[in-house]
Amino acid sequence: MECPVHVKASRKTIVAVVGAALTVAIGAGSAVAFHRTAANSFYGASAGQVAQVLQCADYASTTSPSSVADYRDQGTCRLGNYWVKITTFDNQAQGRAFAILMDTLIPAYTNRGGAYAQGAGWNAADDERLAREAAVQVAYQLGGTVHEFSAGSTPTKS
């Protein structure tokens, strides 16, 4: 059976077309891999900058400073079906201290469990229900980790 279309192309043309296709495919694959695996550092950044990377809607800055925790900036935004509170830090010590508060004070005062996402210079959690799904989505997009906790138990990291 004969091929109905005969295309005459030089060896150089074929090599050029295949090379261009491979370059595009590799470039697209590495862009996706970078997006999925690169841990974005936001030390010293505003919560609004993190919200932009997450492509959140309706960002609003939180203007009242915390008397319990030290952080650089805080704000809320809508990420799909969740209202997410984003907190940013100037250094690792601030981030660790904030995580300790999330793991201990939140379950003690709310008497319920939940989850949050954390990475280099940032923390994010569903502001209403502390839903694990919101934490997973943020951690995936920013390259962080999900921390889960329940009232009266030791937190776990996934």
C-alpha positions, 0 to 999 in steps of 0.5 A: 500500500502506497502512502497517498502523500509524498513529501520530499524534504532534505536531510537538513530540513528533517533534522531542523524540524525534529530538533525544533520539535524536541526543543519545544517538547523539552522546554515545555516539560522542564517548565512544567517540572519547574513549576511542580518541584521548585520551592519558591523562596519568599523571605522578605516578600509581601503576602500579596506577592505570594498571592500573585504567584498563586493566582488568587482572587480578591486579595486583601491585606491584613492590617492588624499586627499579631501580638502573638507571632512575628511575621513580615506580612499577612493577607487573605485571598480566594483560591478556588473554593477556599479563602486562604490566609497567607503569611510571609516571613523575613527569616527562618526563625519567624517561620519556625515560630509561626509553625509552632503556633499553628501546631499548638495554639490553633488546635488548643483554642479551636479544639479541632484539627486542620492543615496548613502549607509552609515553605521558604518564607511563607505559610498558608492555610484555609482561613475558615476550615483549615481544609487539607485540600487548600493546603495541598493545593498551595503546597503544590503550586509553591513547592512547600509541604503540608502540615496536618494537626489535630486537637490534642495530638502531635502534628504530622508532615506530608 
